[in-house]
């Protein structure tokens, strides 16, 4: 893993305007500047000693921090009766890789994974389409009432999910959507977060570019598709990943709107019901938990450069 | 920077742009109306009704609110539990993640990888995180196992003891959320004006004094932001206690959101649940407003 990928996260507020340059070049230059300014002075002996201790401390902290997940990973490969052995062991009498395979045939685990991927991907696509369009209207077009409507959008960010989910269930009853995929995908795909993020991002693109296209006779739709979107790949990627994570981890709403877990249950619902279903099968629970963490961990590693921007823009939002 | 002003243009063109803007914004607007405005309005109405999941709905005025405060055995404990959780969780989480961000300074090798590592539990499914901790905290689990093997001390059954159960919910939550605030603070620390830091160093400020007198005040806006966000999420805590302890033992760790969920979807009293949700919303608004009011005293903005 690269060691210095998040070294130069730009200022949250300013960065949204500065992203118009090719991001890679921009970032590299920012880092050079920073290093020139900070310019690590040669260290004295006590400073070096202190730095060594700082490393030891930080890496011990990291090891302790990671221990639960590491132990869970090894527990997922134990025979079930050895999970709670005393004294505790990391590796049991045998290493059962097969637990990771067995879990797929245990209960509807495969269905849960499939549902989670389907709902998260479909939801992300809806969010991207809706948010980029609205973000363009708010960030790049001039129209009467724009700012007032935008404030209305932002105001909805304040309302906690708990206020929404109960009446949302009634709305789902009206639609006949209880226990359907639609109910898992649409109700939370229109939050103002995405629109806000895209608006901020689009505003950073120089207006001259758009003016030039307009002069050439391109309307807003063509400008949006051919100029704005291609220049906003990193912003769209950030929104996509955070939206995917939101759907993938969502728990309260699926718990409410899903009735038949075996048909429409997502992974968190499945994991939660697993503990009741499997009773004491901790080995399989751990295998399932570890498997559910793989996509999110991969995404975080892929997105590490953009993490700061993503979270400082608007938080992850809990649903 | 461009501020978005266009050259003056003819009315017809502006009108066509307005029409197209409406086209761009209408999916979001329609969705927001249907899935936010309608539910919010409906929620207000529901709070004044006896509203079972199936069956007759009857208007009851403020009865739901009165009932919550006077005649609902779990409501006050749920409020108290949420406050206890927030009071423990917010300071611990903010302080620990700030210390972590300070520790991961630019001279640490592999800090990029370390940051990603600390961020992983933030994005992994909460349910999976809780399952892991549930296993660790079992009487025969790793924590007690190590304690017995290494020190010969038998620890209490954490999840079955009211006080310990709440501490474990807090501990698990701190572990889970640490990376989020750490990233916010790391970003803020890297934005510190080098000139000020240098000047302070030349004046002989070092170590703790430097941190306390220079770094903390200079990053106070981000501390403020992180505190508010952490507090808001703490007041909405749900999955950790629900999965780790089931809100128990008894109702010792049941937070207000679990109370709302139970009222609505276990006991089918949706009106009561809606009313409780509004009370939670009001508390969150009040606490956020209070923090904004208090920020003048300790948050330093550069102008």
Contacts between the chains, C-beta under 8 A, distances in Angstrom:
chain1	res1	chain2	res2	distance
A	1	B	112	7.7
A	1	B	113	4.7
A	1	B	116	7.3
A	2	B	112	6.3
A	2	B	113	7.5
A	3	B	109	6.5
A	3	B	110	4.7
A	3	B	111	7.2
A	3	B	112	5.2
A	3	B	113	5.6
A	4	B	111	7.5
A	4	B	112	5.1
A	5	B	112	4.4
A	6	B	111	7.6
A	6	B	112	4.8
A	6	B	115	5.4
A	6	B	116	7.6
A	6	B	186	7.6
A	7	B	106	7.1
A	7	B	111	7.4
A	7	B	112	6.4
A	7	B	190	8.0
A	8	B	190	7.2
A	9	B	186	7.3
A	9	B	187	4.8
A	9	B	190	6.4
A	11	B	187	7.8
A	11	B	191	5.5
A	12	B	187	6.5
A	17	B	1	5.7
A	34	B	190	7.6
A	37	B	194	5.1
A	38	B	106	6.6
A	38	B	194	6.4
A	40	B	106	7.6
A	40	B	107	6.8
A	51	B	107	5.8
A	54	B	103	6.8
A	54	B	105	7.9
A	54	B	107	7.5
A	54	B	108	6.6
A	55	B	108	6.4
A	55	B	109	6.8
A	57	B	103	6.8
A	58	B	103	5.2
A	58	B	104	6.5
A	58	B	108	5.8
A	58	B	114	6.7
A	59	B	114	8.0
A	61	B	100	7.3
A	61	B	103	7.3
A	62	B	114	5.6
A	62	B	117	5.9
A	62	B	118	7.1
A	65	B	117	7.3
A	65	B	118	6.3
A	65	B	175	7.1
A	65	B	178	7.4
A	66	B	117	6.3
A	68	B	132	5.2
A	68	B	133	6.5
A	68	B	136	5.9
A	68	B	175	7.2
A	69	B	120	7.3
A	69	B	121	7.5
A	69	B	132	6.6
A	71	B	132	7.8
A	71	B	136	7.0
A	71	B	142	5.7
A	72	B	132	4.3
A	72	B	135	7.0
A	75	B	135	6.6
A	83	B	135	7.1
A	84	B	138	6.4
A	84	B	140	3.5
A	84	B	141	6.4
A	84	B	145	7.6
A	85	B	145	7.8
A	86	B	140	6.4
A	86	B	145	5.6
A	86	B	148	6.9
A	86	B	149	7.5
A	87	B	145	6.0
A	87	B	146	7.9
A	87	B	148	7.4
A	87	B	149	4.0
A	88	B	141	7.8
A	88	B	142	5.1
A	88	B	145	3.7
A	88	B	146	6.2
A	88	B	149	7.0
A	129	B	27	7.4
A	130	B	27	4.9
A	130	B	28	4.9
A	130	B	31	6.3
A	131	B	28	7.0
A	133	B	24	4.5
A	133	B	25	7.1
A	133	B	27	6.2
A	133	B	28	6.9
A	134	B	24	6.4
A	134	B	25	4.9
A	134	B	27	7.2
A	134	B	28	3.5
A	134	B	29	7.5
A	136	B	24	5.4
A	137	B	21	4.4
A	137	B	22	7.8
A	137	B	24	3.8
A	137	B	25	4.0
A	138	B	25	7.0
A	139	B	4	8.0
A	140	B	4	7.7
A	141	B	17	5.6
A	141	B	18	7.9
A	141	B	20	6.9
A	141	B	21	4.1
A	141	B	24	6.9
A	142	B	4	7.6
A	142	B	6	6.4
A	142	B	14	7.0
A	142	B	17	6.3
A	142	B	18	7.8
A	142	B	21	7.7
A	143	B	17	6.6
A	143	B	18	4.1
A	143	B	21	4.0
A	143	B	22	7.0
A	144	B	18	6.1
A	146	B	21	7.3
A	149	B	25	7.2
A	149	B	29	7.4
A	153	B	28	7.7
A	153	B	32	6.8
A	156	B	32	6.3
A	156	B	36	4.9
A	156	B	37	7.8
A	158	B	285	7.5
A	159	B	36	7.0
A	159	B	40	6.1
A	159	B	281	7.0
A	160	B	232	7.7
A	160	B	236	5.8
A	160	B	277	7.6
A	160	B	280	6.8
A	160	B	281	5.8
A	160	B	284	6.3
A	161	B	236	7.3
A	162	B	236	6.4
A	162	B	257	5.4
A	162	B	260	5.6
A	162	B	277	4.6
A	162	B	280	5.9
A	162	B	281	7.6
A	163	B	39	7.7
A	163	B	40	6.6
A	163	B	43	5.5
A	163	B	274	7.8
A	163	B	277	4.6
A	163	B	278	6.5
A	163	B	280	7.7
A	163	B	281	5.3
A	164	B	35	7.8
A	164	B	36	6.7
A	164	B	39	4.8
A	164	B	40	6.9
A	164	B	43	7.3
A	166	B	43	6.4
A	166	B	46	6.9
A	166	B	260	7.3
A	166	B	264	5.1
A	166	B	270	5.7
A	166	B	273	5.1
A	166	B	274	5.1
A	166	B	277	6.2
A	167	B	38	7.5
A	167	B	39	3.9
A	167	B	40	7.4
A	167	B	42	3.8
A	167	B	43	4.4
A	167	B	46	6.1
A	167	B	274	6.7
A	168	B	35	7.0
A	168	B	39	4.9
A	169	B	264	7.6
A	169	B	265	7.8
A	169	B	270	7.5
A	170	B	42	6.2
A	170	B	46	7.5
A	170	B	270	7.2
A	171	B	34	7.5
A	171	B	35	7.4
A	171	B	38	6.3
A	171	B	39	6.1
A	171	B	42	7.1
A	186	B	31	7.5
A	186	B	35	7.0
A	187	B	35	4.8
A	188	B	35	7.2
A	189	B	31	6.8
A	189	B	35	7.9
A	190	B	27	7.9
A	190	B	28	6.1
A	190	B	30	8.0
A	190	B	31	2.8
A	190	B	32	5.1
A	190	B	34	7.6
A	190	B	35	5.2
A	190	B	36	7.1
A	191	B	32	7.9
A	191	B	36	7.5
A	192	B	32	6.9
A	195	B	28	5.5
A	203	B	4	6.9
A	206	B	2	5.8
A	207	B	2	4.5
A	207	B	4	6.5
A	207	B	6	7.3
A	208	B	2	7.5
A	211	B	6	7.5
A	211	B	7	8.0
A	219	B	20	7.0
A	220	B	17	6.6
A	220	B	20	4.6
A	220	B	21	7.5
A	220	B	24	7.3
A	221	B	20	7.0
A	224	B	24	7.4
A	245	B	123	5.2
A	248	B	125	6.8
A	249	B	123	7.2
A	249	B	124	7.7
A	249	B	125	4.7
A	249	B	126	6.2
A	251	B	125	7.6
A	251	B	126	6.4
A	251	B	127	6.0
A	251	B	238	7.8
A	251	B	239	5.5
A	252	B	238	6.1
A	252	B	239	7.6
A	252	B	257	7.6
A	252	B	261	7.2
A	255	B	261	7.7
A	256	B	261	7.5
A	256	B	264	7.8
A	256	B	265	5.9
A	267	B	125	6.4
A	267	B	127	8.0
A	268	B	125	4.9
A	268	B	126	7.2
A	268	B	127	4.2
A	268	B	128	7.6
A	271	B	125	6.9
A	271	B	127	4.6
A	271	B	128	5.9
A	271	B	131	6.3
A	272	B	127	5.2
A	272	B	243	6.3
A	275	B	131	6.6
A	275	B	134	7.6
A	275	B	243	7.8
A	282	B	135	5.7
A	285	B	131	5.6
A	285	B	135	7.6
A	286	B	131	7.3
A	286	B	132	7.2
A	286	B	135	6.7
A	288	B	128	7.8
A	289	B	125	7.9
A	289	B	127	7.9
A	289	B	128	3.9
A	289	B	129	8.0
A	289	B	131	4.8
A	289	B	132	6.0
A	290	B	128	7.7
A	292	B	124	7.3
A	292	B	125	5.1
A	292	B	127	7.8
A	292	B	128	4.8
A	293	B	120	7.6
A	293	B	124	4.2
A	293	B	125	7.0
A	293	B	128	5.6
A	296	B	120	7.8
A	296	B	123	4.5
A	296	B	124	5.1
A	296	B	125	7.1
A	297	B	120	5.6
A	297	B	123	7.5
A	297	B	124	6.7
A	299	B	123	7.2
A	300	B	116	6.1
A	300	B	119	5.9
A	300	B	120	6.2
A	300	B	123	5.3
A	301	B	116	6.0
A	304	B	112	6.8
A	304	B	115	7.6
A	304	B	116	5.1
A	307	B	115	7.9
A	307	B	116	7.9
A	307	B	119	6.5
A	307	B	183	5.9
A	308	B	183	5.5
A	308	B	184	7.9
A	308	B	186	7.3
A	308	B	187	4.6
A	311	B	180	6.4
A	311	B	183	5.8
A	311	B	184	6.7
A	312	B	183	7.8
A	312	B	184	6.1
A	312	B	187	6.0
A	315	B	229	5.6
A	316	B	122	7.2
A	316	B	123	7.7
A	316	B	180	7.2
A	318	B	233	5.9
A	318	B	236	6.1
